Protein backbone atom coordinates (compact mmCIF):
# COMPACT_ATOMS: atom_id res chain seq x y z
CA UNK A 1 0.00 0.00 0.00
CA UNK A 2 1.31 3.46 -0.93
CA UNK A 3 1.96 6.05 1.74
CA UNK A 4 -0.18 9.21 1.50
CA UNK A 5 2.93 11.23 0.58
CA UNK A 6 3.32 9.23 -2.65
CA UNK A 7 -0.25 9.73 -3.86
CA UNK A 8 -0.63 12.67 -6.25
CA UNK A 9 -4.43 12.67 -6.13
CA UNK A 10 -7.19 10.53 -4.72
CA UNK A 11 -10.92 10.51 -5.27
CA UNK A 12 -13.08 10.91 -2.17
CA UNK A 13 -16.84 10.75 -1.93
CA UNK A 14 -18.51 12.45 1.01
CA UNK A 15 -21.88 13.85 2.04
CA UNK A 16 -21.77 17.54 2.82
CA UNK A 17 -23.98 19.10 5.46
CA UNK A 18 -26.61 21.32 3.86
CA UNK A 19 -25.09 24.59 5.00
CA UNK A 20 -21.72 23.71 3.46
CA UNK A 21 -23.32 22.54 0.23
CA UNK A 22 -25.28 25.80 -0.10
CA UNK A 23 -22.17 27.85 0.69
CA UNK A 24 -20.10 26.04 -1.96
CA UNK A 25 -22.99 26.13 -4.47
CA UNK A 26 -23.21 29.92 -4.05
CA UNK A 27 -19.52 30.17 -4.89
CA UNK A 28 -20.07 28.15 -8.07
CA UNK A 29 -23.16 30.19 -8.97
CA UNK A 30 -21.21 33.45 -8.49
CA UNK A 31 -18.48 32.16 -10.80
CA UNK A 32 -15.75 31.81 -8.16
CA UNK A 33 -15.37 28.17 -9.22
CA UNK A 34 -16.34 26.31 -12.36
CA UNK A 35 -17.99 23.40 -10.54
CA UNK A 36 -18.62 21.88 -7.12
CA UNK A 37 -15.51 19.71 -7.20
CA UNK A 38 -13.32 22.75 -7.84
CA UNK A 39 -15.04 24.67 -5.04
CA UNK A 40 -14.31 21.87 -2.56
CA UNK A 41 -10.68 21.63 -3.67
CA UNK A 42 -10.25 25.41 -3.63
CA UNK A 43 -11.75 25.92 -0.18
CA UNK A 44 -9.82 22.99 1.31
CA UNK A 45 -6.62 24.41 -0.15
CA UNK A 46 -7.38 27.81 1.40
CA UNK A 47 -8.07 26.17 4.76
CA UNK A 48 -4.81 24.20 4.57
CA UNK A 49 -2.88 27.38 3.76
CA UNK A 50 -4.47 29.18 6.70
CA UNK A 51 -3.67 26.29 9.03
CA UNK A 52 -0.05 26.14 7.88
CA UNK A 53 0.28 29.89 8.39
CA UNK A 54 -1.22 29.61 11.86
CA UNK A 55 1.18 26.80 12.75
CA UNK A 56 4.13 28.99 11.78
CA UNK A 57 3.17 31.29 14.64
CA UNK A 58 1.96 34.44 12.92
CA UNK A 59 0.48 36.33 15.85
CA UNK A 60 0.82 40.05 15.11
CA UNK A 61 -2.04 40.37 12.64
CA UNK A 62 -2.11 44.16 12.95
CA UNK A 63 1.31 44.37 11.31
CA UNK A 64 0.01 42.46 8.30
CA UNK A 65 -3.40 44.07 7.90
CA UNK A 66 -2.85 44.89 4.21
CA UNK A 67 -1.43 41.46 3.36
CA UNK A 68 -3.51 39.39 0.90
CA UNK A 69 -3.64 36.43 3.30
CA UNK A 70 -5.02 38.58 6.12
CA UNK A 71 -7.63 40.04 3.77
CA UNK A 72 -8.54 36.52 2.68
CA UNK A 73 -8.89 35.39 6.30
CA UNK A 74 -11.08 38.37 7.13
CA UNK A 75 -13.26 37.69 4.09
CA UNK A 76 -13.59 34.02 5.08
CA UNK A 77 -14.56 35.01 8.63
CA UNK A 78 -17.21 37.34 7.23
CA UNK A 79 -18.50 34.60 4.89
CA UNK A 80 -18.78 32.15 7.79
CA UNK A 81 -20.49 34.77 9.95
CA UNK A 82 -23.05 35.47 7.21
CA UNK A 83 -23.62 31.76 6.65
CA UNK A 84 -24.23 31.19 10.36
CA UNK A 85 -26.69 34.08 10.49
CA UNK A 86 -28.52 32.74 7.43
CA UNK A 87 -28.66 29.27 8.96
CA UNK A 88 -30.05 30.67 12.21
CA UNK A 89 -32.74 32.59 10.29
CA UNK A 90 -33.71 29.46 8.32
CA UNK A 91 -34.05 27.42 11.51
CA UNK A 92 -36.31 30.02 13.12
CA UNK A 93 -38.85 29.82 10.31
Buried (B, 14 or more C-beta within 10 A) or exposed (E): EEEEEEEEEEEEEEEEEEEBBBBBBEBBEEEEBEEBEBBBEBBEEBEEEBEEEEEEEEEEEEEEEEEEBBEEBEEBEEBEEEBEEEBEEEEEE
